[in-house]
């Protein structure tokens, strides 16, 4: 890697690792996440267990490199680079609009300061609904090095908070008697997918509470990834249905908790089929419009906004807002409409 030869690094990957990280995805990972951190220096062994070594590396950002688990051909089947856990505190006081006048101000500051005063955390907006009133507190920066404090209209990519919206839509569907929590998901799947017996006993409740047995992320995701910072950017419903057709259940549904992004994504797709309307339309009709969440959207043209909270990956490099094609839509949420 220090010689800037990503193709040569990939030649050291074993067959199992190549399935997880196809060559196109590796090129994207190397270019966008690794190359800016080179050169790596002063490797020191942290642990060696089960044929996998974890090394501490100095460089532009302190890292831990994990590799090993060689196959019969002497190729690696484990490789990862992650930042060393950052627990050091900032030596300066982070900017905030919290005036620290009353008990509520102090309570919020005590909680938020522990987060924002830790190195690696950039900015945060907090909304509190207390005794029939709304209160807003902002800390840090919208973008590293700008000293621009977030405000009540700063746009954030809210990530998995979207799951709350999807589950709310499920609750509404149950209330409207369009289905029950015990309804099998096969009722709303294409016949070619529903015929997989491993899906028969999975219900909507098990998608919502993460006991469906579906994997955390799509097993066939790797072959669709073009940009490592947009892992679901090219993943389509046909890819989801292909995964389901070949899915093999390893635990009985409803028995074991296992967090599943793909499970909630499937729930959103099925609700579209239940209502015969898009997720975007359902969100607007049942959640954002009734609650006057006028600045909450499913997608955004970031070039038209100058009040965005910039996101960063584990290497503190800027990343774009996550986008989806036809799977669960990730929602951008403005601070003044946070629901806690």
TORTOR-706813 format. One record per residue (C-alpha): x, y, z; residue number from 1. Coordinates in pm, whole numbers, plus 50000, padded with zeros to 5 digits. Example, Ala and Ser with C-alpha at 12.3 -4.5 7.8 and 13.67 -1.06 7.14 Angstrom:
// residues 2
ATOM | c1 | c2 | c3 | seq
ATOM | 51230 | 49550 | 50780 | 1
ATOM | 51367 | 49894 | 50714 | 2
This chain:
// residues 340
ATOM | c1 | c2 | c3 | seq
ATOM | 50000 | 50000 | 50000 | 1
ATOM | 50282 | 50241 | 50079 | 2
ATOM | 50407 | 50187 | 49723 | 3
ATOM | 50059 | 50279 | 49597 | 4
ATOM | 49993 | 49941 | 49439 | 5
ATOM | 49633 | 49851 | 49529 | 6
ATOM | 49619 | 49585 | 49256 | 7
ATOM | 49913 | 49405 | 49415 | 8
ATOM | 49743 | 49420 | 49754 | 9
ATOM | 49431 | 49265 | 49603 | 10
ATOM | 49638 | 48975 | 49471 | 11
ATOM | 49701 | 48881 | 49834 | 12
ATOM | 49327 | 48845 | 49901 | 13
ATOM | 49186 | 48493 | 49923 | 14
ATOM | 48873 | 48373 | 49745 | 15
ATOM | 48645 | 48429 | 50046 | 16
ATOM | 48771 | 48784 | 50097 | 17
ATOM | 48730 | 48862 | 49727 | 18
ATOM | 48365 | 48761 | 49751 | 19
ATOM | 48318 | 49008 | 50034 | 20
ATOM | 48517 | 49280 | 49860 | 21
ATOM | 48495 | 49256 | 49478 | 22
ATOM | 48773 | 49427 | 49287 | 23
ATOM | 48560 | 49730 | 49192 | 24
ATOM | 48465 | 49787 | 49553 | 25
ATOM | 48828 | 49745 | 49664 | 26
ATOM | 48937 | 50011 | 49417 | 27
ATOM | 48679 | 50250 | 49562 | 28
ATOM | 48774 | 50169 | 49923 | 29
ATOM | 49143 | 50217 | 49848 | 30
ATOM | 49093 | 50544 | 49664 | 31
ATOM | 48845 | 50706 | 49902 | 32
ATOM | 48941 | 50565 | 50240 | 33
ATOM | 49297 | 50436 | 50241 | 34
ATOM | 49514 | 50628 | 49994 | 35
ATOM | 49479 | 50957 | 50182 | 36
ATOM | 49618 | 50792 | 50497 | 37
ATOM | 49941 | 50667 | 50342 | 38
ATOM | 50219 | 50612 | 50414 | 39
ATOM | 50161 | 50378 | 50708 | 40
ATOM | 50451 | 50354 | 50951 | 41
ATOM | 50570 | 50171 | 51261 | 42
ATOM | 50353 | 49861 | 51271 | 43
ATOM | 50337 | 49708 | 51617 | 44
ATOM | 50151 | 49389 | 51707 | 45
ATOM | 49855 | 49439 | 51943 | 46
ATOM | 49711 | 49086 | 51947 | 47
ATOM | 49741 | 48761 | 51754 | 48
ATOM | 49453 | 48519 | 51790 | 49
ATOM | 49299 | 48250 | 51569 | 50
ATOM | 49551 | 48324 | 51293 | 51
ATOM | 49448 | 48689 | 51275 | 52
ATOM | 49687 | 48967 | 51368 | 53
ATOM | 49588 | 49317 | 51478 | 54
ATOM | 49859 | 49578 | 51436 | 55
ATOM | 49875 | 49937 | 51552 | 56
ATOM | 49996 | 50174 | 51282 | 57
ATOM | 50108 | 50535 | 51301 | 58
ATOM | 50036 | 50775 | 51018 | 59
ATOM | 49812 | 51070 | 50942 | 60
ATOM | 49547 | 50901 | 51156 | 61
ATOM | 49625 | 50630 | 51416 | 62
ATOM | 49496 | 50300 | 51277 | 63
ATOM | 49455 | 49937 | 51359 | 64
ATOM | 49515 | 49696 | 51070 | 65
ATOM | 49365 | 49348 | 51094 | 66
ATOM | 49480 | 49075 | 50857 | 67
ATOM | 49551 | 48705 | 50841 | 68
ATOM | 49337 | 48390 | 50843 | 69
ATOM | 49528 | 48247 | 50548 | 70
ATOM | 49362 | 47995 | 50317 | 71
ATOM | 49527 | 47682 | 50174 | 72
ATOM | 49692 | 47895 | 49907 | 73
ATOM | 49845 | 48132 | 50162 | 74
ATOM | 49606 | 48414 | 50075 | 75
ATOM | 49439 | 48644 | 50330 | 76
ATOM | 49073 | 48598 | 50409 | 77
ATOM | 49066 | 48873 | 50670 | 78
ATOM | 49160 | 49235 | 50607 | 79
ATOM | 49035 | 49554 | 50769 | 80
ATOM | 49167 | 49898 | 50857 | 81
ATOM | 48991 | 50094 | 51130 | 82
ATOM | 49087 | 50403 | 51328 | 83
ATOM | 49218 | 50346 | 51677 | 84
ATOM | 48952 | 50418 | 51936 | 85
ATOM | 48961 | 50789 | 52010 | 86
ATOM | 48896 | 50875 | 52374 | 87
ATOM | 49117 | 51181 | 52415 | 88
ATOM | 48944 | 51505 | 52508 | 89
ATOM | 48972 | 51827 | 52311 | 90
ATOM | 49194 | 52086 | 52474 | 91
ATOM | 48960 | 52374 | 52382 | 92
ATOM | 48599 | 52449 | 52471 | 93
ATOM | 48364 | 52368 | 52183 | 94
ATOM | 48136 | 52649 | 52064 | 95
ATOM | 47770 | 52633 | 52161 | 96
ATOM | 47456 | 52847 | 52173 | 97
ATOM | 47363 | 52691 | 52510 | 98
ATOM | 47344 | 52987 | 52748 | 99
ATOM | 47361 | 52770 | 53061 | 100
ATOM | 47099 | 52978 | 53240 | 101
ATOM | 46864 | 52719 | 53387 | 102
ATOM | 46850 | 52357 | 53499 | 103
ATOM | 46745 | 52228 | 53158 | 104
ATOM | 47042 | 52404 | 52994 | 105
ATOM | 47280 | 52248 | 53245 | 106
ATOM | 47128 | 51901 | 53209 | 107
ATOM | 47163 | 51908 | 52831 | 108
ATOM | 47517 | 52045 | 52850 | 109
ATOM | 47627 | 51770 | 53088 | 110
ATOM | 47513 | 51502 | 52846 | 111
ATOM | 47618 | 51663 | 52518 | 112
ATOM | 47956 | 51793 | 52637 | 113
ATOM | 48077 | 51441 | 52712 | 114
ATOM | 48025 | 51363 | 52343 | 115
ATOM | 48129 | 51680 | 52167 | 116
ATOM | 48440 | 51742 | 52379 | 117
ATOM | 48580 | 51405 | 52268 | 118
ATOM | 48817 | 51422 | 51972 | 119
ATOM | 48669 | 51299 | 51647 | 120
ATOM | 48318 | 51434 | 51709 | 121
ATOM | 48241 | 51740 | 51500 | 122
ATOM | 47895 | 51883 | 51564 | 123
ATOM | 47562 | 51802 | 51722 | 124
ATOM | 47213 | 51953 | 51744 | 125
ATOM | 46973 | 51861 | 52023 | 126
ATOM | 46598 | 51924 | 52039 | 127
ATOM | 46404 | 51891 | 52365 | 128
ATOM | 46026 | 51900 | 52407 | 129
ATOM | 45968 | 51986 | 52772 | 130
ATOM | 45655 | 52112 | 52948 | 131
ATOM | 45481 | 52189 | 52616 | 132
ATOM | 45775 | 52391 | 52482 | 133
ATOM | 46054 | 52319 | 52234 | 134
ATOM | 46418 | 52393 | 52311 | 135
ATOM | 46717 | 52370 | 52077 | 136
ATOM | 47087 | 52341 | 52152 | 137
ATOM | 47375 | 52334 | 51904 | 138
ATOM | 47742 | 52251 | 51956 | 139
ATOM | 48058 | 52231 | 51747 | 140
ATOM | 48078 | 52284 | 51373 | 141
ATOM | 47879 | 52188 | 51065 | 142
ATOM | 48209 | 52116 | 50891 | 143
ATOM | 48556 | 52061 | 51033 | 144
ATOM | 48763 | 52379 | 51044 | 145
ATOM | 48485 | 52623 | 50952 | 146
ATOM | 48372 | 52726 | 51304 | 147
ATOM | 48018 | 52742 | 51164 | 148
ATOM | 47786 | 52642 | 51448 | 149
ATOM | 47491 | 52420 | 51350 | 150
ATOM | 47146 | 52572 | 51399 | 151
ATOM | 46781 | 52471 | 51404 | 152
ATOM | 46774 | 52445 | 51024 | 153
ATOM | 47093 | 52246 | 50971 | 154
ATOM | 47030 | 51939 | 50756 | 155
ATOM | 47147 | 51604 | 50892 | 156
ATOM | 47148 | 51257 | 50739 | 157
ATOM | 46963 | 51073 | 51016 | 158
ATOM | 47060 | 50719 | 50917 | 159
ATOM | 46887 | 50442 | 51104 | 160
ATOM | 46641 | 50677 | 51274 | 161
ATOM | 46456 | 50615 | 50947 | 162
ATOM | 46367 | 50276 | 51094 | 163
ATOM | 46140 | 50462 | 51338 | 164
ATOM | 45946 | 50604 | 51044 | 165
ATOM | 45919 | 50264 | 50876 | 166
ATOM | 45794 | 50100 | 51194 | 167
ATOM | 45543 | 50384 | 51242 | 168
ATOM | 45406 | 50313 | 50894 | 169
ATOM | 45376 | 49946 | 50989 | 170
ATOM | 45180 | 50042 | 51302 | 171
ATOM | 44945 | 50251 | 51088 | 172
ATOM | 44894 | 49965 | 50844 | 173
ATOM | 44797 | 49739 | 51136 | 174
ATOM | 44564 | 50008 | 51274 | 175
ATOM | 44401 | 50038 | 50931 | 176
ATOM | 44359 | 49658 | 50925 | 177
ATOM | 44559 | 49616 | 50608 | 178
ATOM | 44760 | 49344 | 50783 | 179
ATOM | 44848 | 49219 | 51131 | 180
ATOM | 45183 | 49187 | 51301 | 181
ATOM | 45148 | 48810 | 51254 | 182
ATOM | 45094 | 48835 | 50877 | 183
ATOM | 45355 | 48635 | 50685 | 184
ATOM | 45573 | 48845 | 50459 | 185
ATOM | 45512 | 48594 | 50178 | 186
ATOM | 45160 | 48736 | 50134 | 187
ATOM | 45306 | 49046 | 49969 | 188
ATOM | 45604 | 48891 | 49789 | 189
ATOM | 45612 | 48782 | 49423 | 190
ATOM | 45526 | 48414 | 49381 | 191
ATOM | 45878 | 48329 | 49263 | 192
ATOM | 46015 | 48466 | 49592 | 193
ATOM | 45734 | 48355 | 49826 | 194
ATOM | 45783 | 47991 | 49726 | 195
ATOM | 46107 | 47981 | 49929 | 196
ATOM | 45998 | 47780 | 50238 | 197
ATOM | 46256 | 47963 | 50455 | 198
ATOM | 46040 | 48278 | 50431 | 199
ATOM | 45706 | 48123 | 50521 | 200
ATOM | 45728 | 48175 | 50897 | 201
ATOM | 45872 | 48528 | 50891 | 202
ATOM | 45613 | 48785 | 50996 | 203
ATOM | 45605 | 49164 | 50988 | 204
ATOM | 45659 | 49168 | 51364 | 205
ATOM | 45986 | 48981 | 51322 | 206
ATOM | 46107 | 49224 | 51058 | 207
ATOM | 46032 | 49512 | 51295 | 208
ATOM | 46190 | 49362 | 51608 | 209
ATOM | 46495 | 49213 | 51430 | 210
ATOM | 46420 | 48846 | 51497 | 211
ATOM | 46357 | 48745 | 51134 | 212
ATOM | 46688 | 48564 | 51090 | 213
ATOM | 46772 | 48779 | 50789 | 214
ATOM | 47136 | 48898 | 50777 | 215
ATOM | 47244 | 49239 | 50902 | 216
ATOM | 47318 | 49351 | 50546 | 217
ATOM | 47256 | 49196 | 50207 | 218
ATOM | 47473 | 48892 | 50134 | 219
ATOM | 47476 | 48991 | 49767 | 220
ATOM | 47556 | 49357 | 49833 | 221
ATOM | 47925 | 49336 | 49741 | 222
ATOM | 47866 | 49262 | 49374 | 223
ATOM | 47657 | 49580 | 49334 | 224
ATOM | 47887 | 49826 | 49514 | 225
ATOM | 48051 | 50084 | 49292 | 226
ATOM | 48122 | 50350 | 49555 | 227
ATOM | 48223 | 50230 | 49905 | 228
ATOM | 48070 | 50546 | 50054 | 229
ATOM | 47734 | 50463 | 49891 | 230
ATOM | 47703 | 50088 | 49961 | 231
ATOM | 47332 | 50072 | 49872 | 232
ATOM | 47353 | 50327 | 49592 | 233
ATOM | 47324 | 50062 | 49321 | 234
ATOM | 47122 | 49799 | 49512 | 235
ATOM | 46779 | 49742 | 49359 | 236
ATOM | 46463 | 49557 | 49451 | 237
ATOM | 46555 | 49282 | 49205 | 238
ATOM | 46875 | 49227 | 49406 | 239
ATOM | 46672 | 49209 | 49728 | 240
ATOM | 46431 | 48956 | 49579 | 241
ATOM | 46723 | 48752 | 49448 | 242
ATOM | 46864 | 48740 | 49802 | 243
ATOM | 46527 | 48625 | 49938 | 244
ATOM | 46487 | 48354 | 49674 | 245
ATOM | 46813 | 48195 | 49787 | 246
ATOM | 46783 | 48274 | 50159 | 247
ATOM | 46845 | 47984 | 50399 | 248
ATOM | 46718 | 48022 | 50753 | 249
ATOM | 46973 | 47929 | 51023 | 250
ATOM | 46753 | 48019 | 51323 | 251
ATOM | 46378 | 47995 | 51373 | 252
ATOM | 46205 | 48333 | 51325 | 253
ATOM | 46110 | 48505 | 51647 | 254
ATOM | 46371 | 48324 | 51856 | 255
ATOM | 46700 | 48513 | 51828 | 256
ATOM | 46766 | 48887 | 51803 | 257
ATOM | 46991 | 48988 | 51517 | 258
ATOM | 47000 | 49351 | 51400 | 259
ATOM | 46909 | 49360 | 51031 | 260
ATOM | 46921 | 49658 | 50799 | 261
ATOM | 46800 | 49438 | 50519 | 262
ATOM | 46501 | 49326 | 50728 | 263
ATOM | 46375 | 49681 | 50780 | 264
ATOM | 46453 | 49762 | 50418 | 265
ATOM | 46232 | 49470 | 50316 | 266
ATOM | 45959 | 49597 | 50549 | 267
ATOM | 45960 | 49931 | 50367 | 268
ATOM | 45939 | 49759 | 50029 | 269
ATOM | 45649 | 49541 | 50147 | 270
ATOM | 45459 | 49842 | 50283 | 271
ATOM | 45490 | 50000 | 49939 | 272
ATOM | 45326 | 49687 | 49799 | 273
ATOM | 45058 | 49689 | 50070 | 274
ATOM | 44958 | 50049 | 49994 | 275
ATOM | 45052 | 50051 | 49625 | 276
ATOM | 45230 | 50378 | 49693 | 277
ATOM | 45595 | 50477 | 49721 | 278
ATOM | 45772 | 50506 | 50057 | 279
ATOM | 45820 | 50876 | 49989 | 280
ATOM | 45444 | 50925 | 49944 | 281
ATOM | 45359 | 50722 | 50254 | 282
ATOM | 45607 | 50918 | 50463 | 283
ATOM | 45461 | 51248 | 50349 | 284
ATOM | 45096 | 51146 | 50388 | 285
ATOM | 45115 | 50982 | 50728 | 286
ATOM | 45413 | 51137 | 50908 | 287
ATOM | 45579 | 51452 | 50775 | 288
ATOM | 45268 | 51639 | 50654 | 289
ATOM | 45048 | 51574 | 50960 | 290
ATOM | 45336 | 51672 | 51192 | 291
ATOM | 45431 | 51976 | 50981 | 292
ATOM | 45780 | 51831 | 50929 | 293
ATOM | 45818 | 52041 | 50617 | 294
ATOM | 46196 | 52017 | 50605 | 295
ATOM | 46219 | 51638 | 50629 | 296
ATOM | 46281 | 51476 | 50292 | 297
ATOM | 46376 | 51141 | 50142 | 298
ATOM | 46645 | 51282 | 49914 | 299
ATOM | 46822 | 51610 | 49874 | 300
ATOM | 47030 | 51799 | 49620 | 301
ATOM | 47317 | 51894 | 49847 | 302
ATOM | 47451 | 52145 | 49593 | 303
ATOM | 47151 | 52369 | 49663 | 304
ATOM | 47202 | 52390 | 50040 | 305
ATOM | 47473 | 52569 | 50236 | 306
ATOM | 47354 | 52461 | 50581 | 307
ATOM | 47445 | 52094 | 50572 | 308
ATOM | 47609 | 51897 | 50850 | 309
ATOM | 47894 | 51727 | 50669 | 310
ATOM | 47939 | 51361 | 50747 | 311
ATOM | 48271 | 51182 | 50795 | 312
ATOM | 48379 | 50821 | 50776 | 313
ATOM | 48587 | 50643 | 51038 | 314
ATOM | 48898 | 50801 | 50890 | 315
ATOM | 48757 | 51156 | 50933 | 316
ATOM | 48726 | 51197 | 50559 | 317
ATOM | 48413 | 51374 | 50425 | 318
ATOM | 48142 | 51147 | 50285 | 319
ATOM | 47827 | 51227 | 50092 | 320
ATOM | 47475 | 51181 | 50224 | 321
ATOM | 47382 | 50815 | 50190 | 322
ATOM | 47151 | 50745 | 49896 | 323
ATOM | 46937 | 50446 | 49805 | 324
ATOM | 46783 | 50346 | 49478 | 325
ATOM | 46475 | 50137 | 49539 | 326
ATOM | 46531 | 49992 | 49883 | 327
ATOM | 46467 | 50162 | 50219 | 328
ATOM | 46501 | 50535 | 50163 | 329
ATOM | 46726 | 50710 | 50409 | 330
ATOM | 46580 | 51038 | 50524 | 331
ATOM | 46748 | 51372 | 50581 | 332
ATOM | 46611 | 51557 | 50882 | 333
ATOM | 46648 | 51918 | 50985 | 334
ATOM | 46730 | 51986 | 51344 | 335
ATOM | 46415 | 52181 | 51425 | 336
ATOM | 46203 | 51876 | 51354 | 337
ATOM | 46386 | 51612 | 51551 | 338
ATOM | 46152 | 51368 | 51725 | 339
ATOM | 46303 | 51223 | 52043 | 340
